[in-house]
């Protein structure tokens, strides 16, 4: 009974995390977050099939969908400015998954006495110390090793991508501490999730008590995923506790992205940051058809990647820069710098959303 209560709580927390992510993705127009949410939802659906009685084929099919969602999230969040390894990674991943499914068929035939496809929806008999128990054989051991390896692969990729992105913004004074800490927590929970895969790989060769460590890791990763993506306000403020106060005139700038563009547009152009920021705000004003400062600020606070891209491609932005004293070459370079900064900060727009 305790196991079912535990799994129910884990499922509830992941469900809440997924719902919050779907709402955030819709509000901020961040479709990459939908893939992450669908991945979490798949893990919730999988809980009844991954527990006892264990239904291997269904569990592994749902897990495959969850891993695919996580892989697409990684590719669409951390590789906006460079080629993603998604296709080769997923090709190898799928081939190994097919091999694993073959071994699933082997051990299910051995455990149940049923052939394919009769055993597709069959539950595996208990492992030990129960009526009708069946010990883990060679086929199931190989299956477990491959399954664990695949989990390690997907979560280590997530950790590496998050770590590489975190290095870029770690020294960026425009990015607030809570966003930087969010990156670090993503790397941490991804590494812990990979460690669960390690336990899955070695479990056939060691004492079953190692499963307790796996349960502790599930508690830790589920909690961290909730904190990272739901980001309760008190937790965000705690992560931001050492943040230095920004100058009064900059306090209202959205998510520090405007700061990033201002700095990028001045690099090698001779333009003043104030003039560049004025040009962006005025272009945004033209785009939404309002000169109300509060309305413009609200729009800037809620702008998505696509909307920032539209602003930077707007002809009005170039015209305002030139009218402010920039020559054509400087205006072109300033806009190009801003567009490059936008690409580089794609993950910042995702991880800075709340």
Secondary structure, 3 states (H helix, E strand, C coil): CHHHHHHHHHHHHHHHHHHHHHHHHHHHCCHHHHHHHHHHHHHHHHHHHHCCCCCHHHHHHHHHHHHHHHHHHHHHHHCCCCCCCHHHHHHHHHHHHHHHHHHHHHHHHHHHCCCCCCCCCCCCCCCCCCCCCCCCCHHHHHHHHHHHHHHHHHHHHHHHHHHHHHHHHHCCCCCCHHHHHHHHHHHHHHHHHHHHHHHHHHHHHCCCCHHHHHHHHHHHHHHHHHHHHHCCHHHHHHHCCCCCCCCHHHCCCHHHHHHHHHHHHHCCCCCCHHHHHHHHHHHHHHHHCCCCHHHHHHHHHHCCHHHHHHHHHCHHHHHHHHHCCCCHHHHHHHHHHHHHHHHHCHHHHHHCCC
